Amino acid sequence: MWSQIPLFILLLCSAVLAQNPPSSSALVDNQFVHQQFGDSCSLEAEWPPVKGDLNGDGIEDIVMVARCKNPLIDQGEKNYQVVDPMDSFYGYGNPRVTASMGQDDPHLKGICVLVVHGSGPDAWRSDTPLSKYVIINLAIKSITVKKMKVSKKKSMSAIYIEEATGDQMTSAIFWNGRKYRYEPLGSSME
């Protein structure tokens, strides 16, 4: 009888593990990126995906860093919008023009932030997400999603980026209800 206890425990653990669905990070791979954004974009393993409610609708969204050879090419077929909030902040952010500018650093060339606004109970994993965005022309050193205070009483989730520039700038990209906006926050502290 006592010799059967380890076998019973092993079977019990196997049954419990079989009932748990795969973690959400297991669903984020190049197949998911290609399905949502086309074959020109591939995940960058250096930056793990981050999640939060970016548009304030109570449904989880996902933010991924990818290298996109041509972010404009699949936007009609894959139903996403290419945006350049940083260059818009500094004066001119038409992605059809600024997409060709990009980064000079070969390590950062083609780096984009992919955002999927979730819908329904499946959130960002839904077959029909609420909306999708490719944010271009960012020099990313690190990326996270955290709450940002927009007034004394209101805060919202924003994408915080420590920029890979010489001056170690930190910036926030946030949804203002219509589009993504860029806000430089100053030099980061190391």
ChimeraX attribute file (.defattr): number of C-alpha atoms within 10 A of each C-alpha:
attribute: neighborCount
match mode: 1-to-1
recipient: residues
	/A:1	4
	/A:2	6
	/A:3	7
	/A:4	8
	/A:5	10
	/A:6	10
	/A:7	11
	/A:8	11
	/A:9	11
	/A:10	10
	/A:11	12
	/A:12	12
	/A:13	11
	/A:14	11
	/A:15	11
	/A:16	9
	/A:17	11
	/A:18	10
	/A:19	8
	/A:20	8
	/A:21	8
	/A:22	10
	/A:23	8
	/A:24	11
	/A:25	11
	/A:26	8
	/A:27	12
	/A:28	16
	/A:29	15
	/A:30	17
	/A:31	14
	/A:32	14
	/A:33	19
	/A:34	15
	/A:35	11
	/A:36	22
	/A:37	28
	/A:38	20
	/A:39	17
	/A:40	16
	/A:41	24
	/A:42	22
	/A:43	24
	/A:44	17
	/A:45	11
	/A:46	10
	/A:47	15
	/A:48	15
	/A:49	23
	/A:50	17
	/A:51	20
	/A:52	22
	/A:53	20
	/A:54	29
	/A:55	21
	/A:56	16
	/A:57	11
	/A:58	12
	/A:59	18
	/A:60	21
	/A:61	25
	/A:62	21
	/A:63	23
	/A:64	24
	/A:65	25
	/A:66	23
	/A:67	19
	/A:68	24
	/A:69	15
	/A:70	15
	/A:71	26
	/A:72	17
	/A:73	15
	/A:74	18
	/A:75	18
	/A:76	9
	/A:77	10
	/A:78	14
	/A:79	13
	/A:80	20
	/A:81	19
	/A:82	22
	/A:83	25
	/A:84	23
	/A:85	24
	/A:86	22
	/A:87	17
	/A:88	15
	/A:89	13
	/A:90	9
	/A:91	9
	/A:92	13
	/A:93	18
	/A:94	14
	/A:95	21
	/A:96	13
	/A:97	9
	/A:98	16
	/A:99	20
	/A:100	11
	/A:101	12
	/A:102	16
	/A:103	16
	/A:104	10
	/A:105	11
	/A:106	8
	/A:107	10
	/A:108	17
	/A:109	17
	/A:110	23
	/A:111	26
	/A:112	29
	/A:113	23
	/A:114	26
	/A:115	25
	/A:116	25
	/A:117	25
	/A:118	27
	/A:119	20
	/A:120	14
	/A:121	10
	/A:122	13
	/A:123	20
	/A:124	24
	/A:125	20
	/A:126	14
	/A:127	13
	/A:128	14
	/A:129	18
	/A:130	15
	/A:131	15
	/A:132	22
	/A:133	21
	/A:134	24
	/A:135	23
	/A:136	26
	/A:137	24
	/A:138	23
	/A:139	22
	/A:140	19
	/A:141	16
	/A:142	15
	/A:143	22
	/A:144	18
	/A:145	21
	/A:146	18
	/A:147	16
	/A:148	16
	/A:149	12
	/A:150	10
	/A:151	8
	/A:152	6
	/A:153	6
	/A:154	9
	/A:155	13
	/A:156	18
	/A:157	21
	/A:158	24
	/A:159	24
	/A:160	23
	/A:161	21
	/A:162	21
	/A:163	20
	/A:164	16
	/A:165	13
	/A:166	6
	/A:167	10
	/A:168	15
	/A:169	18
	/A:170	22
	/A:171	21
	/A:172	22
	/A:173	21
	/A:174	22
	/A:175	16
	/A:176	12
	/A:177	10
	/A:178	7
	/A:179	11
	/A:180	20
	/A:181	18
	/A:182	20
	/A:183	14
	/A:184	15
	/A:185	13
	/A:186	12
	/A:187	13
	/A:188	12
	/A:189	7
	/A:190	4
